[in-house]
């Protein structure tokens, strides 16, 4: 399977932005049977971005199965039913790598439509773009055989013509890059409650080392250390007396306001670039007082950002 080097949304009638045809149910009209979970079949042209789409769906907490024979779709749904809702959203990547088995996909798809909330997304791209992507990775087309690359692409188009016609969503990836395609998948298939970006605000002590996975690091050692106050030494930055002490220091409130304002466009940019997770590390000497108080205060300022989920972690709290 080939990731996109480049990928554009085709204005097809079965994209949710356009009304579905009468012959095929759209995403809002798919029949629901005994199974209450969502099922998504990802298919389309080799080189059109199926693996990028699969990775994006995994990031959205879909359970993704790659290169699944069509005959295994219904057993997979039966298993999901027996698991009692543990797999509420299943995505199966089904394509011509299955060779002769692939011919069973239309019949299996119809059978699943009768019992589940099913959508079929078809990824497509122009012939010249597909040729360029295959040449970039120096791999043959799965249907090329003894012919040329373009022979394989045209043969695949013939095989997939009926399936493309019956798809619920068609995405032309010719002009998308991998991030744009992942964002389009998120727009279509993210749960309404799934954040576009999750940031972990982590306090730490410089004496124990900077977190190696930190995307951004802030240093609170410009503030007086409560450690040198005998009344505060045994406390932590989660206790109100320490919080009041830290936040009342010169520059503390100014830093919080300025840093929160600086992070807002950063997280907005992360969402545009499909960076779904980041870590902002805030340090002091031991990770017990100043950094803890600042992380908690910063979290309060960021919790209302659209599309952003905020998590708090105090790495070194409790260490001697």
N, C-alpha and C positions, 0 to 999 in steps of 0.2 A: 504494500500500500504506500502511496506517495503523498506526502504533505504538500500543501500548496506552497509555491514560491510566490504566488500572486493570486488573488481571487475577487464579482459584482452581482449584486442581486438582480436577477432577471425579473421583469415585471410580469410574471406568469399569473394566470387567473387563480392558481391554487395557493399562492402566497397569502397569508392571513390579511395582508393589506388589500386584497382583491377578493371579490365574492367568489365562492366555490361554485363549480358547475352543478347542475341538477343531477348529473349522473353519478357524481362521487361526493361523499360527505366531506365537508371541511372540518377543521379542528374543533369547531364548536358543535358540529352535528354528528360526530362519530358515535355510533351506538355503543351503549354500555351494557354488558351482560352480567354474569355472575361475578366476574373478577372486577374489583374496584380500582386496581392500580392502572397506571399509565404505561403504554407500550409504544415504543418508537422504533421503527425500522429505518436504518440509515443505509442507503444504497446509492448507486450512481456510477458515473464513469471513473475508471481507474485514473488516478492523478488529479481528480477534482477536489480532493481534500477530505476524504473520509476519515483518515486518522486524526486530522486536526479537529474535525467535528466530534469524533469519539473522545478525544482528550478534553475538549471543552465540556462535553456532557458529564464526564467523570468529575470535573471540577464543580459541576452543578449538583453533584450527589446522585446522579443517575447510576444505576448498576449497568455497566457496559460489557457486552460480550462481543468479541471481534471474530469475524470470519465464521459465523455460525451457519451450519447447513440449515436450509429452510425447514427440513423435517424435524429439527430440534426446537423450533419455536414453541410449539404447543406443549411439549414436555417441560420446557423451561417455565412457561406460565403455570403449568400444573404444580411444579415445584414451588414457585413463588406463592401460589395459593396455599399450599401446605405450610409455608413458613409464617403464615398469619400476619401479613402486612410488613414483614421485614424488608421486602424488596418492592416498595410502592411504585418505583419508576424504573422501568427496564428499557434499555436501548440495545438493539442487536444490529451489528454491522453485517450486512449480507450482500455479497457481490459475486462477480463472475469467477473469483478464485475457486468457488465451489464447483466449477465446471458443470458436469451434467446435473448435479444436484440442484443447481440454481434454477433450472426450469420449473421446479416445484413451487417457487416463491409466490407467483400470483394466486394459486389455489390456497396455499397456506395463509397468505395475507387475508383473503376473503373469509376463511374459516375463523381467523382471529378477530376480524371486524365484528363478527356475530356475537362475540363474548366479551370483548375488552374495549377499552378506550384506546384505539390504535390510530397512530398517524404514521405516514410514510414520507420521509424526506429524501428527495433525489438531488444529488449534487452533480452539477454539469459544468462544462467549460468548453471553450472553442477548441477546434482541432489544433490550431497553431500553438495555443497555450499548452495543451496537453503534450504535444510533441516537445516543446521547450522544457517542460518539467521532467519528462522521461529522459531527455538527453542530459539534463543537469545531474541526475542521479545515476546515469549510465546503467539503467536496467531495462530489460525487454518488457514489452506489453504482455500481460498474461494470455492474450488471445492472438499474439503475433505469429506463433508457430514458425514456419520457414519463410514467412513473408516479411514485409517491412513494418516499421512502427506504425505508419499511417494505416496499413492494412488491418492491424490489430485494433486500432481505434475505431475504424469504420465497422468492423465486424462486431465490436462491442455495442456500438450505437444500434445496430440492427437487433441484437439480442435484447437490448434494454428498452426498445421503442415503446412496447405495450406497457411496461412497468412505469416508464416516465409519464405516460399519458394518464395513468391512474393514481399518480402520487398526490398527496395532500399539499405538500410544499415542494417547490422546485427552486433551487438556488443556483444561479450561474456564478461560479467562483472565478471567472476569468480575470477580473481586475481587483480581487481582494488579496491582501497579504494575509498571513496566518492569523494576525491579531484581529483584523477586520472580520475574517470569517468566524473566529471564536466569539467575537462580540455579537455577530449576527445570530449565531446559535444561541447565545445567552438571551438575546432579545426575544427569540421565539420560544425557547424551552425552559427558561429559568422559572422556578417557583416564585410566586409573587413575594414570598418572604425571604428569598435567598439574596443576601447582600452581594453587590457587585465587587466589593473589596472588603477584606477583613484585615484590620491592623491590630497587632499585638503591641501594647505599650508595656515595656519591661524595665523595671528598675534593676540596678546592679551595682556592685562595688568594684571600683577600678582596681582595688588591691587583689581581686580575684580574677581579673582579666575582662576585657571587653567581649560581649557576646559575639561569637564568630558569625552568626546569621543575621546580625543587625544591618538593616538598610540605612538607617540614620542614627546618629549618636549625639546626645546632648550631655553637657557636663555641668553638674550642679555645684561643683566645688568653688564657684564664685560666691556662694552664700556661706555665712557663718555656720559652723558645724555644731549642732546640738550636743554632740558627744562631749564637748567641753563644759557643758552645763550639768552640774551634779544632779539637778532635779530631773533632767531629761535623758540622761545617759542610758538608763535602763529601759526607757520607753522606745517606741518605734514610730515611724512616720504614719502609721495607721491610727494613732491615738491623737485626740483633738489638741492636746497641749503642744505636741510637736508640730502638728499642722499649723496651728496659730503662730508658733514661733517662726517656722520656715517661711510662711507666706507673708509675714509682717516685715521681713527683711527688705532692705533697699534693693530694688531691681527684681524682686521675685514676681510681683504682679505684672510688671512690665514684660518680663520674660514670658510668662504664661500667655498673655494676650498676643504678643508678637509671634510666639512659636505656634500657637494654635492657628493664627491667621496664615502663617507661612505653610502649614501642613495642608490647609484646605485645597489650594490649587495642586499640590503634590498628589493628594488622593484622587482628585478629579482626573488628573493626567494618568495615574495608574489605571483607573477604570477605562479610559479611552484606549490605553495600550494593552488592556486585558491582563494586567498584573493583578492577580486576585488576592495575594497575601503580601504583607510587609511587616517588618518589625522595627519599631522605634524604641531604641534603648536610651534610658535616662540614667546617668550614673552619678554617684558621689563616692566618697572614700571607701565606705564599708557596705553600702547598699542597704542601710538600715533606717536612716532618718530622712535626709533631704530628698534623695531620689524617690523614695516611696511616697512621700507627701506630694511631690511634684507629679508623679505619674497619676496618682488618684485625681489630683486637681485637673490635669490635662485631659484625662478621660471624660470628666464631666463636661468639658468644653467641646469635645469632639463627638459626643454620642448622638447629636442631632444632625450630623452631616448626612445628606441624602446618599443612599446606596452603600454606606460604610457601617460595618459592624466593628465595635471596639472591644477588645479583650485586654485584661490587665493581668500581668504576671510579675511577681516580686521574686526574682531569682535568688537573691542572697539573704533574704529576710530570715532570721533565725540562726544564721551561721555565726560562729564565735569569731 
